[in-house]
């Protein structure tokens, strides 16, 4: 695997006796299918209610992998954590997102060590999500599970299209100040780290208030219940319009970018 990684990084012929990347991909496909299937079998309704999560998987293309190997020349191929990737997205609060991450880590505790990377406050060039790196006990290879809220996922898809237009390097570095690309990228990162982050905080406040109201109703505390129900309606009035507006805004921007990306447009 190390010699294959060196050949891919350097763009040289694969040495005799090494598996081809196509052969390696087949193994990673099996790995992603296993991870996706295990996550998909879980009943997520206690956490997500009627919301159905979108659970997908992919294996890195050889071109994308070569780019990553060249950016991190010190990393052997088998330690690249996201060759095998699974994605979990749902309309959920950040507190529910935390619970989903914990549940997924528990699914694989007998097979792998789970390393959680929270990029919601410490974003990666605007990208916000929680990633779980699975380091398997019996094999040297790794896999990554991305857990995103719906807004985090919408933003990531929008930014991917922007990178297709402005250049893939905007995913790892800022464009030169004063350029059009710099202005576009700065604005998009602000949507993620400021506007979406605020919307998620408000959504989370609604969820916590709903739990409080349910507890008070169950305990029969009618005096406080009325006050907290009023507060819940206020929080919903702040959170829901912002979330709907953001969803619509991201859809419009993504559609515009897709038109720009089309050949001949």
C-alpha positions in Angstrom: 0.0 0.0 0.0 2.8 2.4 0.8 4.5 1.8 -2.6 1.1 2.3 -4.4 0.6 5.5 -2.5 4.1 6.8 -3.5 3.4 5.9 -7.1 0.0 7.7 -7.1 1.6 10.8 -5.4 4.5 11.0 -7.8 2.6 10.0 -11.0 4.9 7.1 -11.7 4.1 3.6 -12.8 2.7 1.2 -10.2 5.5 -1.2 -9.1 5.2 -4.9 -9.8 3.5 -6.8 -7.1 1.4 -3.8 -5.9 -2.4 -3.8 -6.2 -3.9 -1.3 -8.7 -6.0 1.5 -7.3 -9.0 -0.1 -9.0 -8.4 -3.2 -6.9 -8.0 -1.2 -3.8 -11.3 0.7 -4.6 -13.2 -2.6 -4.6 -12.2 -3.3 -1.0 -13.1 0.3 0.0 -16.5 0.0 -1.7 -17.2 -3.1 0.4 -16.1 -1.2 3.5 -18.4 1.8 2.8 -21.4 -0.5 2.0 -20.9 -2.2 5.3 -20.7 1.1 7.2 -23.7 2.6 5.4 -25.8 -0.6 5.9 -25.1 -0.7 9.6 -26.1 3.0 10.1 -29.1 2.6 7.8 -30.5 -0.3 9.9 -30.8 1.9 13.0 -34.2 3.3 13.9 -33.4 7.0 14.1 -36.9 8.1 15.0 -36.3 8.5 18.7 -33.7 11.2 17.8 -35.1 12.6 14.5 -38.8 12.1 14.9 -40.5 11.8 11.4 -37.4 13.2 9.7 -35.7 10.6 7.5 -31.9 10.9 7.3 -30.1 10.9 4.0 -27.3 8.3 4.3 -24.9 8.0 1.3 -21.4 6.7 0.6 -18.6 7.2 -1.9 -15.0 6.2 -2.5 -12.5 8.9 -3.6 -11.7 9.0 -7.3 -8.0 8.5 -8.2 -7.7 12.2 -9.2 -9.0 13.5 -5.9 -6.8 11.0 -4.0 -3.7 12.1 -5.9 -4.4 15.7 -5.0 -4.7 14.8 -1.3 -1.5 12.7 -1.3 0.4 15.6 -2.9 -1.0 18.1 -0.2 0.1 15.7 2.5 3.3 14.0 1.3 4.1 12.6 4.7 0.9 10.6 4.9 1.0 6.9 3.7 -2.0 5.8 1.6 -3.5 3.5 4.2 -3.7 6.4 6.8 -5.8 8.6 4.5 -9.0 8.7 6.6 -11.5 9.6 3.9 -10.8 7.3 1.0 -14.0 5.5 2.2 -16.6 8.1 3.1 -20.2 7.8 4.4 -22.4 10.8 4.9 -25.4 11.3 7.3 -27.5 14.3 6.8 -30.9 15.3 8.4 -32.9 18.3 9.4 -31.8 18.3 13.0 -30.5 20.6 15.8 -26.9 20.6 16.8 -27.7 18.9 20.1 -29.4 16.1 18.1 -26.4 16.1 15.8 -24.3 15.4 18.9 -26.5 12.5 19.9 -26.3 11.0 16.4 -22.5 11.2 16.5 -22.5 9.4 19.8 -24.9 6.7 18.5 -22.8 6.1 15.4 -19.6 5.8 17.5 -21.4 3.2 19.6 -22.3 1.2 16.6 -18.6 0.6 15.8 -17.1 0.4 19.2 -16.3 -3.3 18.9 -14.7 -2.9 15.5 -12.9 0.4 15.6 -11.6 3.3 17.6 -13.8 6.4 16.7 -12.0 9.8 16.6 -14.5 12.7 16.5 -13.6 16.0 14.8 -16.0 18.8 15.5 -15.8 21.5 12.8 -18.8 23.5 13.8 -17.0 26.2 15.8 -13.6 25.5 14.5 -14.6 25.5 10.8 -12.4 24.5 7.9 -12.5 27.4 5.4 -16.2 27.8 6.2 -17.1 24.1 6.1 -18.9 23.0 9.3 -19.8 19.5 10.3 -18.9 16.7 12.6 -16.6 14.0 11.2 -16.0 10.5 12.7 -12.8 8.8 11.7 -13.0 5.0 12.2 -9.7 3.3 12.9 -10.3 -0.4 12.6 -8.7 -2.8 15.0 -8.0 -5.7 12.7 -7.1 -3.8 9.5 -4.8 -0.8 8.8 -7.2 1.2 6.7 -9.6 3.9 7.9 -13.0 5.4 7.0 -14.7 8.6 7.6 -18.4 9.4 8.5 -19.6 12.9 8.0 -22.6 14.0 10.1 -24.2 17.2 8.9 -27.4 19.1 9.6 -29.4 19.9 6.5 -28.1 23.5 6.4 -24.5 22.4 6.8 -25.1 19.9 3.9 -26.7 22.5 1.7 -23.8 24.9 2.3 -21.2 22.3 1.6 -22.8 21.3 -1.7 -23.0 25.0 -2.7 -19.3 25.5 -1.9 -18.3 22.4 -3.9 -19.9 23.9 -7.0 -18.2 27.2 -6.3 -14.9 25.3 -6.1 -15.6 23.8 -9.5 -16.0 27.3 -10.9 -13.3 29.2 -9.0 -10.8 26.4 -8.5 -10.6 23.5 -6.1 -7.9 25.3 -4.0 -10.5 27.5 -2.4 -11.4 24.4 -0.2 -7.9 24.5 1.4 -6.8 28.2 1.1 -8.1 31.7 0.7 -7.9 33.5 -2.7 -5.7 36.6 -3.0 -7.3 39.6 -1.3 -8.9 42.1 -3.5 -9.9 39.6 -6.2 -13.5 38.7 -7.2 -12.9 35.2 -5.9 -11.8 36.5 -2.5 -15.0 38.5 -2.2 -17.2 35.5 -3.2 -15.5 33.1 -0.9 -15.5 35.5 2.0 -19.3 36.0 1.6 -20.0 32.3 1.4 -17.9 31.5 4.4 -19.8 34.2 6.3 -23.1 32.5 5.4 -21.8 29.3 7.1 -20.0 30.6 10.1 -22.3 33.4 11.0 -25.8 33.1 9.5 -26.2 29.3 9.5 -24.5 29.1 12.9 -27.0 31.6 14.4 -30.0 29.7 12.8 -28.7 26.5 14.3 -28.4 28.1 17.8 -32.0 29.2 17.5 -33.2 25.8 16.3 -31.4 24.2 19.2 -33.0 26.6 21.7 -36.4 25.6 20.3 -35.6 21.9 20.8 -34.5 22.5 24.4 -37.6 24.5 25.2 -39.8 21.8 23.7 -38.2 19.3 26.1 -38.8 21.6 29.0 -42.5 22.2 28.1 -43.0 18.4 27.7 -41.5 17.8 31.2 -43.7 20.5 32.8 -46.8 19.1 31.2 -45.9 15.6 32.4 -45.3 16.9 36.0 -48.6 18.9 35.9 -46.9 22.2 36.7 -49.6 24.4 35.1 -48.4 27.7 36.6 -45.0 27.6 34.9 -46.2 25.6 31.9 -48.2 28.5 30.4 -45.2 30.9 30.7 -42.8 28.4 29.1 -45.3 27.6 26.3 -45.4 31.3 25.5 -41.6 31.4 25.4 -41.6 28.4 23.1 -43.8 30.2 20.6 -41.5 33.2 20.7 -38.5 31.0 20.0 -40.2 29.3 17.2 -41.1 32.6 15.7 -37.5 33.6 15.7 -36.0 30.2 14.5 -38.4 28.9 11.8 -38.5 32.0 9.5 -34.7 32.2 9.5 -34.3 28.5 8.8 -36.8 28.6 5.9 -35.2 31.8 4.5 -31.7 30.3 4.6 -32.9 27.1 3.0 -34.5 29.0 0.1 -31.5 31.3 -0.2 -29.0 28.4 -0.4 -31.2 26.6 -3.0 -31.3 29.8 -5.2 -27.6 30.3 -5.0 -26.9 26.7 -5.7 -29.2 26.7 -8.8 -27.4 29.9 -10.1 -24.0 28.3 -9.6 -25.1 25.1 -11.4 -26.1 27.3 -14.4 -22.7 29.0 -14.4 -20.9 25.7 -14.2 -22.7 24.3 -17.2 -20.5 24.0 -20.3 -21.0 26.9 -22.7 -22.9 29.0 -20.2 
